[in-house]
Amino acid sequence: MSSFKDYHFKEYINEALKEINFTSPTPVQTKVLPKAIKGQSLMVESATGSGKTHSFMIPIFQNLDVHDKSCQAVIISPTRELAEQLYNVASQIAKHSNPEITIAKVMGGIDRDTELKRYEKLEPQIVIGTIGRIHDLVIESNVLKIHNAKTIVIDEADMIFEEKEIIEVDHIMGKIQDMPQFLIFSATISKGLRAFLNKYLQNIETIVLEEKNLTKANIEHLMLQCKAKQKEHVLLDLLKIINPYLAIIFVNKKDKVETLSMMLAENGYKVGKIHGDMNDRDRKQMLRRIKNLEFKYVVASDIAARGIDIEGVSHVVNFDLPVDTEFYIHRTGRTARFNNTGVAISLYAYDDDAYVTGLREKGLVVKFVKISDGELVQTKLIKRQSRSFVREIEEKVHQQVRMPKKVKPGYKKKRKAEIDKKIRKAKREYIAEIYKRKAKEKK
């Protein structure tokens, strides 16, 4: 279907979509919506920023009985930030409904005693929260009643299923009567995760939205080569060149967020920062300031690559390349959201050659650039010079001809002669092999 009008949604859902100017479904929505609305359980693998949130949120509201005041849907999130976003999306749809739809936001940072009192009196129709707090209120405190839930959504599933969380999910599922509809969403679903989910959810249909490239086609990927000790200087030079609407600068370690943001501040940049060790109040305040465009640059750890939606990101800068290529996908997926274009610039050193080669082998189209006269100009991949074959032969022969424990007079001279003889022989064999190979190629 080419338009949301073709789906015949409830009127308040149409009003909600119109308010945010959503007129046509994305590819993931086209595949998921008809089946999810029919109540099918699905496991969906789709890239970040593809519109998957509305692909499960719309069916929940379409199938919701507004007159039934019991819990009808539970949405589980791996992080508070993502739970907050999901709650905001749900609230934006629900506000157009009459009668009112009750939605619970269940996560850390909210006073627990207040929650306990609230859910003793109220049974929300939709529960959205983090797995730990849902487990607390459903299992430990037994105040949040979800046993009538018809739909369970697990968003960013590959982030949720740690060993402790598997047990907690198991407990939560045990509270639900009958067999609900399961909607499992993730940017990537590993074989291990798929096997685990199949154990819980027999014969669940899998929908995979494959990209032609490793990431979205509307992201330009630039590799900026530099020496490891010069990365700070290269970053400063880079920031003088690019003029982002908003740029996220990723580092691998939380403490690096502090040191790099401090370095940029000392050089006159007003920089935001976000990492996993920030308390809930500071994170919320920082996200609010970022969304209000108080900063053009935000230094972040990988918590911002998953579960935090920052609109308007025009550039992603990998100050450190992530250890796992999966996180490269998630980081760069912060830009080029909703058909916008974006630029991902990665600083890499010689030691990262294998990493970059691996990305290219997986289908990532990259341009290699350098800074010249205050501009980014395209260049060729410059690889570290490998040792010459002569040096390799010499080292190999020296290892083979070992010094004995007891040596006789004149042995060093004899040993050197033996080594030289072996090296000459090895060189001849090496050159002969080259000529043989060329001869075969001509044939």
One Martini backbone bead per residue (centre of mass of N, CA, C, O) as a GRO file, in nm:
protein
  443
    1MET     BB    1   0.096   0.037   0.022
    2SER     BB    2   0.120   0.395  -0.043
    3SER     BB    3  -0.094   0.461   0.191
    4PHE     BB    4  -0.243   0.508   0.498
    5LYS     BB    5  -0.540   0.517   0.389
    6ASP     BB    6  -0.546   0.205   0.294
    7TYR     BB    7  -0.576   0.086   0.606
    8HIS     BB    8  -0.806   0.191   0.787
    9PHE     BB    9  -0.780   0.353   1.030
   10LYS     BB   10  -0.834   0.500   1.291
   11GLU     BB   11  -0.901   0.825   1.324
   12TYR     BB   12  -0.691   0.898   1.551
   13ILE     BB   13  -0.449   0.786   1.392
   14ASN     BB   14  -0.470   0.971   1.146
   15GLU     BB   15  -0.432   1.232   1.308
   16ALA     BB   16  -0.150   1.164   1.418
   17LEU     BB   17  -0.009   1.131   1.139
   18LYS     BB   18  -0.076   1.415   1.033
   19GLU     BB   19   0.076   1.580   1.252
   20ILE     BB   20   0.366   1.431   1.151
   21ASN     BB   21   0.360   1.379   0.836
   22PHE     BB   22   0.237   1.086   0.779
   23THR     BB   23   0.161   0.913   0.461
   24SER     BB   24   0.385   0.686   0.418
   25PRO     BB   25   0.518   0.387   0.418
   26THR     BB   26   0.765   0.205   0.500
   27PRO     BB   27   0.907  -0.089   0.431
   28VAL     BB   28   0.856  -0.208   0.717
   29GLN     BB   29   0.556  -0.125   0.734
   30THR     BB   30   0.454  -0.279   0.486
   31LYS     BB   31   0.528  -0.567   0.610
   32VAL     BB   32   0.404  -0.546   0.912
   33LEU     BB   33   0.118  -0.425   0.949
   34PRO     BB   34  -0.079  -0.646   0.836
   35LYS     BB   35   0.021  -0.873   1.034
   36ALA     BB   36  -0.001  -0.728   1.309
   37ILE     BB   37  -0.307  -0.660   1.290
   38LYS     BB   38  -0.380  -0.979   1.277
   39GLY     BB   39  -0.175  -1.104   1.521
   40GLN     BB   40   0.103  -1.165   1.444
   41SER     BB   41   0.404  -1.305   1.497
   42LEU     BB   42   0.725  -1.119   1.506
   43MET     BB   43   1.055  -1.099   1.349
   44VAL     BB   44   1.247  -0.794   1.320
   45GLU     BB   45   1.489  -0.685   1.075
   46SER     BB   46   1.598  -0.345   1.119
   47ALA     BB   47   1.705  -0.050   1.072
   48THR     BB   48   1.789   0.227   1.198
   49GLY     BB   49   1.542   0.461   1.099
   50SER     BB   50   1.290   0.287   0.943
   51GLY     BB   51   1.008   0.287   1.126
   52LYS     BB   52   0.948   0.061   1.355
   53THR     BB   53   0.779   0.192   1.577
   54HIS     BB   54   0.510   0.226   1.405
   55SER     BB   55   0.489  -0.083   1.325
   56PHE     BB   56   0.387  -0.142   1.638
   57MET     BB   57   0.208   0.096   1.739
   58ILE     BB   58  -0.034   0.092   1.547
   59PRO     BB   59  -0.148  -0.198   1.607
   60ILE     BB   60  -0.208  -0.148   1.902
   61PHE     BB   61  -0.426   0.076   1.851
   62GLN     BB   62  -0.603  -0.075   1.646
   63ASN     BB   63  -0.657  -0.322   1.873
   64LEU     BB   64  -0.765  -0.140   2.080
   65ASP     BB   65  -0.976  -0.132   2.368
   66VAL     BB   66  -1.094   0.158   2.508
   67HIS     BB   67  -1.308   0.012   2.716
   68ASP     BB   68  -1.068  -0.154   2.815
   69LYS     BB   69  -0.895  -0.119   3.139
   70SER     BB   70  -0.687  -0.316   3.070
   71CYS     BB   71  -0.405  -0.471   2.990
   72GLN     BB   72  -0.289  -0.499   2.630
   73ALA     BB   73   0.017  -0.379   2.644
   74VAL     BB   74   0.378  -0.456   2.611
   75ILE     BB   75   0.682  -0.253   2.628
   76ILE     BB   76   1.021  -0.338   2.581
   77SER     BB   77   1.322  -0.185   2.702
   78PRO     BB   78   1.675  -0.133   2.739
   79THR     BB   79   1.617   0.183   2.788
   80ARG     BB   80   1.516   0.480   2.905
   81GLU     BB   81   1.533   0.651   2.650
   82LEU     BB   82   1.360   0.464   2.474
   83ALA     BB   83   1.113   0.459   2.657
   84GLU     BB   84   1.059   0.761   2.631
   85GLN     BB   85   1.011   0.762   2.326
   86LEU     BB   86   0.781   0.554   2.318
   87TYR     BB   87   0.596   0.719   2.498
   88ASN     BB   88   0.577   0.967   2.310
   89VAL     BB   89   0.453   0.821   2.069
   90ALA     BB   90   0.204   0.711   2.217
   91SER     BB   91   0.096   0.988   2.318
   92GLN     BB   92   0.055   1.115   2.036
   93ILE     BB   93  -0.173   0.917   1.964
   94ALA     BB   94  -0.363   0.915   2.225
   95LYS     BB   95  -0.457   1.226   2.227
   96HIS     BB   96  -0.682   1.162   1.987
   97SER     BB   97  -0.849   1.013   2.193
   98ASN     BB   98  -1.207   0.916   2.240
   99PRO     BB   99  -1.128   0.794   2.482
  100GLU     BB  100  -0.901   0.757   2.709
  101ILE     BB  101  -0.557   0.654   2.717
  102THR     BB  102  -0.359   0.448   2.918
  103ILE     BB  103  -0.013   0.518   3.009
  104ALA     BB  104   0.283   0.353   3.113
  105LYS     BB  105   0.589   0.464   3.274
  106VAL     BB  106   0.848   0.212   3.327
  107MET     BB  107   1.121   0.341   3.519
  108GLY     BB  108   1.389   0.472   3.600
  109GLY     BB  109   1.361   0.785   3.791
  110ILE     BB  110   1.105   0.690   3.931
  111ASP     BB  111   0.919   0.689   4.190
  112ARG     BB  112   0.833   0.401   4.347
  113ASP     BB  113   0.608   0.476   4.549
  114THR     BB  114   0.433   0.619   4.341
  115GLU     BB  115   0.390   0.373   4.162
  116LEU     BB  116   0.257   0.185   4.363
  117LYS     BB  117   0.007   0.367   4.415
  118ARG     BB  118  -0.090   0.395   4.123
  119TYR     BB  119  -0.119   0.069   4.053
  120GLU     BB  120  -0.336   0.012   4.275
  121LYS     BB  121  -0.557   0.199   4.106
  122LEU     BB  122  -0.416   0.145   3.821
  123GLU     BB  123  -0.480   0.009   3.482
  124PRO     BB  124  -0.305   0.006   3.223
  125GLN     BB  125  -0.324  -0.039   2.871
  126ILE     BB  126  -0.018   0.064   2.850
  127VAL     BB  127   0.316  -0.067   2.871
  128ILE     BB  128   0.625   0.123   2.926
  129GLY     BB  129   0.961  -0.026   2.964
  130THR     BB  130   1.187  -0.159   3.160
  131ILE     BB  131   1.270  -0.468   3.261
  132GLY     BB  132   1.337  -0.422   3.562
  133ARG     BB  133   1.080  -0.252   3.646
  134ILE     BB  134   0.867  -0.446   3.548
  135HIS     BB  135   0.955  -0.680   3.727
  136ASP     BB  136   0.914  -0.536   3.995
  137LEU     BB  137   0.597  -0.465   3.958
  138VAL     BB  138   0.503  -0.758   3.875
  139ILE     BB  139   0.669  -0.954   4.073
  140GLU     BB  140   0.763  -0.824   4.344
  141SER     BB  141   0.492  -0.630   4.393
  142ASN     BB  142   0.219  -0.685   4.239
  143VAL     BB  143   0.080  -0.405   4.087
  144LEU     BB  144   0.123  -0.488   3.790
  145LYS     BB  145  -0.124  -0.570   3.550
  146ILE     BB  146  -0.060  -0.812   3.261
  147HIS     BB  147  -0.235  -1.082   3.206
  148ASN     BB  148  -0.418  -0.950   2.948
  149ALA     BB  149  -0.213  -0.935   2.739
  150LYS     BB  150  -0.192  -0.938   2.373
  151THR     BB  151   0.086  -0.764   2.358
  152ILE     BB  152   0.442  -0.811   2.287
  153VAL     BB  153   0.721  -0.589   2.303
  154ILE     BB  154   1.063  -0.609   2.169
  155ASP     BB  155   1.306  -0.376   2.176
  156GLU     BB  156   1.612  -0.420   2.100
  157ALA     BB  157   1.680  -0.732   2.163
  158ASP     BB  158   2.003  -0.754   2.161
  159MET     BB  159   2.012  -0.575   2.440
  160ILE     BB  160   1.841  -0.759   2.646
  161PHE     BB  161   1.972  -1.068   2.628
  162GLU     BB  162   2.068  -1.134   2.909
  163GLU     BB  163   2.078  -1.354   3.157
  164LYS     BB  164   1.906  -1.194   3.362
  165GLU     BB  165   1.689  -1.099   3.154
  166ILE     BB  166   1.583  -1.373   3.072
  167ILE     BB  167   1.461  -1.438   3.345
  168GLU     BB  168   1.273  -1.189   3.358
  169VAL     BB  169   1.115  -1.250   3.102
  170ASP     BB  170   1.011  -1.522   3.195
  171HIS     BB  171   0.846  -1.413   3.433
  172ILE     BB  172   0.664  -1.223   3.271
  173MET     BB  173   0.541  -1.436   3.080
  174GLY     BB  174   0.416  -1.606   3.321
  175LYS     BB  175   0.180  -1.377   3.375
  176ILE     BB  176   0.057  -1.451   3.101
  177GLN     BB  177  -0.217  -1.524   2.944
  178ASP     BB  178  -0.182  -1.723   2.730
  179MET     BB  179  -0.100  -1.627   2.384
  180PRO     BB  180   0.060  -1.379   2.272
  181GLN     BB  181   0.168  -1.129   2.088
  182PHE     BB  182   0.483  -1.110   1.915
  183LEU     BB  183   0.718  -0.825   1.889
  184ILE     BB  184   1.035  -0.835   1.734
  185PHE     BB  185   1.303  -0.590   1.756
  186SER     BB  186   1.592  -0.526   1.532
  187ALA     BB  187   1.881  -0.445   1.368
  188THR     BB  188   1.995  -0.719   1.494
  189ILE     BB  189   2.007  -1.089   1.445
  190SER     BB  190   2.139  -1.336   1.585
  191LYS     BB  191   2.170  -1.668   1.606
  192GLY     BB  192   2.144  -1.683   1.913
  193LEU     BB  193   1.885  -1.512   1.940
  194ARG     BB  194   1.710  -1.677   1.748
  195ALA     BB  195   1.724  -1.938   1.911
  196PHE     BB  196   1.600  -1.827   2.169
  197LEU     BB  197   1.328  -1.726   2.050
  198ASN     BB  198   1.241  -2.004   1.935
  199LYS     BB  199   1.212  -2.133   2.212
  200TYR     BB  200   0.971  -1.941   2.293
  201LEU     BB  201   0.891  -1.898   1.969
  202GLN     BB  202   0.724  -2.086   1.776
  203ASN     BB  203   0.723  -2.022   1.443
  204ILE     BB  204   0.827  -1.745   1.389
  205GLU     BB  205   0.818  -1.482   1.191
  206THR     BB  206   1.058  -1.351   0.956
  207ILE     BB  207   1.178  -1.013   0.901
  208VAL     BB  208   1.398  -0.888   0.640
  209LEU     BB  209   1.569  -0.580   0.596
  210GLU     BB  210   1.764  -0.524   0.329
  211GLU     BB  211   2.058  -0.379   0.246
  212LYS     BB  212   2.277  -0.304   0.003
  213ASN     BB  213   2.421  -0.193   0.232
  214LEU     BB  214   2.535  -0.184   0.547
  215THR     BB  215   2.402   0.090   0.515
  216LYS     BB  216   2.262   0.356   0.437
  217ALA     BB  217   2.264   0.519   0.125
  218ASN     BB  218   2.240   0.830   0.262
  219ILE     BB  219   2.542   0.772   0.349
  220GLU     BB  220   2.853   0.919   0.390
  221HIS     BB  221   3.172   0.753   0.386
  222LEU     BB  222   3.455   0.859   0.576
  223MET     BB  223   3.818   0.820   0.567
  224LEU     BB  224   4.050   0.947   0.812
  225GLN     BB  225   4.381   0.954   0.810
  226CYS     BB  226   4.586   0.882   1.107
  227LYS     BB  227   4.765   0.924   1.377
  228ALA     BB  228   4.709   0.838   1.695
  229LYS     BB  229   4.863   1.101   1.826
  230GLN     BB  230   4.682   1.309   1.616
  231LYS     BB  231   4.368   1.311   1.656
  232GLU     BB  232   4.307   1.580   1.796
  233HIS     BB  233   4.419   1.759   1.567
  234VAL     BB  234   4.240   1.646   1.342
  235LEU     BB  235   3.970   1.720   1.469
  236LEU     BB  236   4.014   2.026   1.473
  237ASP     BB  237   4.047   2.048   1.166
  238LEU     BB  238   3.770   1.929   1.094
  239LEU     BB  239   3.586   2.142   1.246
  240LYS     BB  240   3.678   2.374   1.043
  241ILE     BB  241   3.524   2.240   0.791
  242ILE     BB  242   3.276   2.159   0.911
  243ASN     BB  243   2.900   2.235   0.904
  244PRO     BB  244   2.694   2.143   1.126
  245TYR     BB  245   2.397   2.099   1.270
  246LEU     BB  246   2.474   1.803   1.397
  247ALA     BB  247   2.730   1.642   1.600
  248ILE     BB  248   2.856   1.316   1.665
  249ILE     BB  249   3.115   1.212   1.894
  250PHE     BB  250   3.279   0.909   1.906
  251VAL     BB  251   3.363   0.691   2.176
  252ASN     BB  252   3.467   0.405   2.371
  253LYS     BB  253   3.498   0.572   2.641
  254LYS     BB  254   3.373   0.739   2.906
  255ASP     BB  255   3.629   0.909   2.990
  256LYS     BB  256   3.669   1.031   2.700
  257VAL     BB  257   3.435   1.224   2.702
  258GLU     BB  258   3.558   1.422   2.904
  259THR     BB  259   3.838   1.484   2.772
  260LEU     BB  260   3.735   1.572   2.488
  261SER     BB  261   3.534   1.792   2.573
  262MET     BB  262   3.748   1.961   2.717
  263MET     BB  263   3.933   2.012   2.473
  264LEU     BB  264   3.716   2.158   2.302
  265ALA     BB  265   3.654   2.382   2.506
  266GLU     BB  266   3.951   2.497   2.507
  267ASN     BB  267   3.892   2.556   2.176
  268GLY     BB  268   3.585   2.700   2.175
  269TYR     BB  269   3.372   2.473   2.224
  270LYS     BB  270   3.033   2.391   2.242
  271VAL     BB  271   2.976   2.097   2.442
  272GLY     BB  272   2.828   1.803   2.451
  273LYS     BB  273   2.738   1.519   2.678
  274ILE     BB  274   2.726   1.144   2.671
  275HIS     BB  275   2.679   0.879   2.920
  276GLY     BB  276   2.634   0.601   3.136
  277ASP     BB  277   2.722   0.766   3.418
  278MET     BB  278   2.492   0.936   3.411
  279ASN     BB  279   2.246   1.070   3.552
  280ASP     BB  280   1.919   1.110   3.491
  281ARG     BB  281   1.903   1.416   3.516
  282ASP     BB  282   2.148   1.492   3.334
  283ARG     BB  283   2.051   1.348   3.079
  284LYS     BB  284   1.786   1.499   3.038
  285GLN     BB  285   1.910   1.780   3.027
  286MET     BB  286   2.100   1.725   2.789
  287LEU     BB  287   1.885   1.636   2.580
  288ARG     BB  288   1.730   1.901   2.588
  289ARG     BB  289   1.969   2.079   2.489
  290ILE     BB  290   2.015   1.933   2.225
  291LYS     BB  291   1.721   1.972   2.109
  292ASN     BB  292   1.768   2.299   2.144
  293LEU     BB  293   2.048   2.366   2.009
  294GLU     BB  294   2.310   2.437   2.204
  295PHE     BB  295   2.460   2.232   2.012
  296LYS     BB  296   2.688   2.105   1.751
  297TYR     BB  297   2.837   1.923   1.971
  298VAL     BB  298   2.865   1.564   2.063
  299VAL     BB  299   2.991   1.367   2.313
  300ALA     BB  300   2.999   0.999   2.287
  301SER     BB  301   2.890   0.707   2.368
  302ASP     BB  302   2.712   0.413   2.284
  303ILE     BB  303   2.441   0.500   2.411
  304ALA     BB  304   2.373   0.694   2.154
  305ALA     BB  305   2.343   0.451   1.943
  306ARG     BB  306   2.136   0.337   2.163
  307GLY     BB  307   1.820   0.465   2.266
  308ILE     BB  308   1.886   0.754   2.127
  309ASP     BB  309   1.695   1.028   1.995
  310ILE     BB  310   1.854   1.254   1.769
  311GLU     BB  311   1.772   1.513   1.599
  312GLY     BB  312   1.954   1.644   1.322
  313VAL     BB  313   2.187   1.458   1.232
  314SER     BB  314   2.453   1.523   1.000
  315HIS     BB  315   2.698   1.411   1.187
  316VAL     BB  316   2.943   1.147   1.216
  317VAL     BB  317   3.212   1.092   1.455
  318ASN     BB  318   3.489   0.869   1.466
  319PHE     BB  319   3.732   0.883   1.681
  320ASP     BB  320   3.649   0.592   1.745
  321LEU     BB  321   3.647   0.284   1.654
  322PRO     BB  322   3.456   0.034   1.688
  323VAL     BB  323   3.503  -0.289   1.770
  324ASP     BB  324   3.222  -0.333   1.649
  325THR     BB  325   3.055  -0.321   1.349
  326GLU     BB  326   2.770  -0.292   1.463
  327PHE     BB  327   2.830  -0.006   1.590
  328TYR     BB  328   2.875   0.135   1.328
  329ILE     BB  329   2.584   0.115   1.237
  330HIS     BB  330   2.453   0.262   1.482
  331ARG     BB  331   2.602   0.523   1.470
  332THR     BB  332   2.545   0.606   1.168
  333GLY     BB  333   2.224   0.584   1.219
  334ARG     BB  334   2.191   0.879   1.346
  335THR     BB  335   2.191   0.948   1.058
  336ALA     BB  336   1.975   0.979   0.803
  337ARG     BB  337   1.688   1.035   0.886
  338PHE     BB  338   1.414   1.011   0.712
  339ASN     BB  339   1.571   1.060   0.418
  340ASN     BB  340   1.810   1.185   0.496
  341THR     BB  341   2.122   1.312   0.497
  342GLY     BB  342   2.469   1.196   0.561
  343VAL     BB  343   2.777   1.198   0.766
  344ALA     BB  344   3.062   0.974   0.799
  345ILE     BB  345   3.351   1.015   1.013
  346SER     BB  346   3.667   0.839   1.026
  347LEU     BB  347   3.925   0.785   1.243
  348TYR     BB  348   4.234   0.635   1.122
  349ALA     BB  349   4.478   0.397   1.155
  350TYR     BB  350   4.691   0.152   1.073
  351ASP     BB  351   4.557  -0.051   1.282
  352ASP     BB  352   4.268  -0.023   1.103
  353ASP     BB  353   4.287  -0.173   0.830
  354ALA     BB  354   4.128  -0.437   0.885
  355TYR     BB  355   3.863  -0.301   0.960
  356VAL     BB  356   3.813  -0.153   0.691
  357THR     BB  357   3.825  -0.404   0.517
  358GLY     BB  358   3.580  -0.543   0.650
  359LEU     BB  359   3.368  -0.333   0.567
  360ARG     BB  360   3.412  -0.361   0.260
  361GLU     BB  361   3.348  -0.670   0.244
  362LYS     BB  362   3.040  -0.605   0.349
  363GLY     BB  363   2.970  -0.331   0.147
  364LEU     BB  364   3.108  -0.074   0.217
  365VAL     BB  365   3.105   0.256   0.104
  366VAL     BB  366   3.412   0.434   0.064
  367LYS     BB  367   3.604   0.726   0.145
  368PHE     BB  368   3.920   0.863   0.106
  369VAL     BB  369   4.069   1.111   0.319
  370LYS     BB  370   4.211   1.445   0.338
  371ILE     BB  371   4.390   1.719   0.464
  372SER     BB  372   4.388   2.014   0.242
  373ASP     BB  373   4.386   2.336   0.267
  374GLY     BB  374   4.116   2.318   0.449
  375GLU     BB  375   4.032   2.031   0.314
  376LEU     BB  376   3.845   1.770   0.184
  377VAL     BB  377   4.020   1.512   0.015
  378GLN     BB  378   4.059   1.277  -0.205
  379THR     BB  379   4.203   0.948  -0.165
  380LYS     BB  380   4.411   0.695  -0.104
  381LEU     BB  381   4.488   0.408   0.031
  382ILE     BB  382   4.720   0.398   0.303
  383LYS     BB  383   4.949   0.163   0.362
  384ARG     BB  384   5.147  -0.013   0.535
  385GLN     BB  385   5.454  -0.105   0.505
  386SER     BB  386   5.582  -0.387   0.424
  387ARG     BB  387   5.795  -0.613   0.456
  388SER     BB  388   6.038  -0.736   0.304
  389PHE     BB  389   6.132  -1.035   0.175
  390VAL     BB  390   6.423  -1.022   0.270
  391ARG     BB  391   6.367  -0.978   0.573
  392GLU     BB  392   6.198  -1.236   0.610
  393ILE     BB  393   6.415  -1.437   0.528
  394GLU     BB  394   6.630  -1.360   0.734
  395GLU     BB  395   6.462  -1.420   0.987
  396LYS     BB  396   6.401  -1.717   0.924
  397VAL     BB  397   6.697  -1.819   0.909
  398HIS     BB  398   6.789  -1.730   1.192
  399GLN     BB  399   6.587  -1.923   1.336
  400GLN     BB  400   6.695  -2.194   1.213
  401VAL     BB  401   6.995  -2.092   1.291
  402ARG     BB  402   7.111  -2.188   1.578
  403MET     BB  403   7.264  -2.152   1.871
  404PRO     BB  404   7.464  -2.320   2.052
  405LYS     BB  405   7.561  -2.373   2.370
  406LYS     BB  406   7.830  -2.475   2.235
  407VAL     BB  407   8.123  -2.312   2.114
  408LYS     BB  408   8.350  -2.287   1.868
  409PRO     BB  409   8.601  -2.178   1.715
  410GLY     BB  410   8.463  -2.001   1.438
  411TYR     BB  411   8.146  -2.032   1.435
  412LYS     BB  412   8.032  -1.755   1.352
  413LYS     BB  413   8.150  -1.764   1.067
  414LYS     BB  414   8.007  -2.025   0.979
  415ARG     BB  415   7.718  -1.932   1.038
  416LYS     BB  416   7.715  -1.693   0.844
  417ALA     BB  417   7.766  -1.859   0.590
  418GLU     BB  418   7.514  -2.037   0.615
  419ILE     BB  419   7.307  -1.808   0.610
  420ASP     BB  420   7.384  -1.682   0.338
  421LYS     BB  421   7.327  -1.936   0.172
  422LYS     BB  422   7.023  -1.960   0.245
  423ILE     BB  423   6.940  -1.680   0.145
  424ARG     BB  424   7.017  -1.718  -0.152
  425LYS     BB  425   6.832  -1.958  -0.199
  426ALA     BB  426   6.564  -1.821  -0.118
  427LYS     BB  427   6.574  -1.598  -0.331
  428ARG     BB  428   6.575  -1.778  -0.580
  429GLU     BB  429   6.305  -1.920  -0.518
  430TYR     BB  430   6.132  -1.666  -0.512
  431ILE     BB  431   6.192  -1.569  -0.804
  432ALA     BB  432   6.109  -1.830  -0.949
  433GLU     BB  433   5.811  -1.817  -0.857
  434ILE     BB  434   5.736  -1.558  -1.001
  435TYR     BB  435   5.794  -1.659  -1.292
  436LYS     BB  436   5.597  -1.895  -1.290
  437ARG     BB  437   5.340  -1.725  -1.239
  438LYS     BB  438   5.366  -1.546  -1.496
  439ALA     BB  439   5.360  -1.777  -1.699
  440LYS     BB  440   5.074  -1.877  -1.630
  441GLU     BB  441   4.924  -1.607  -1.690
  442LYS     BB  442   4.995  -1.602  -1.998
  443LYS     BB  443   4.841  -1.881  -2.056
   0.00000   0.00000   0.00000
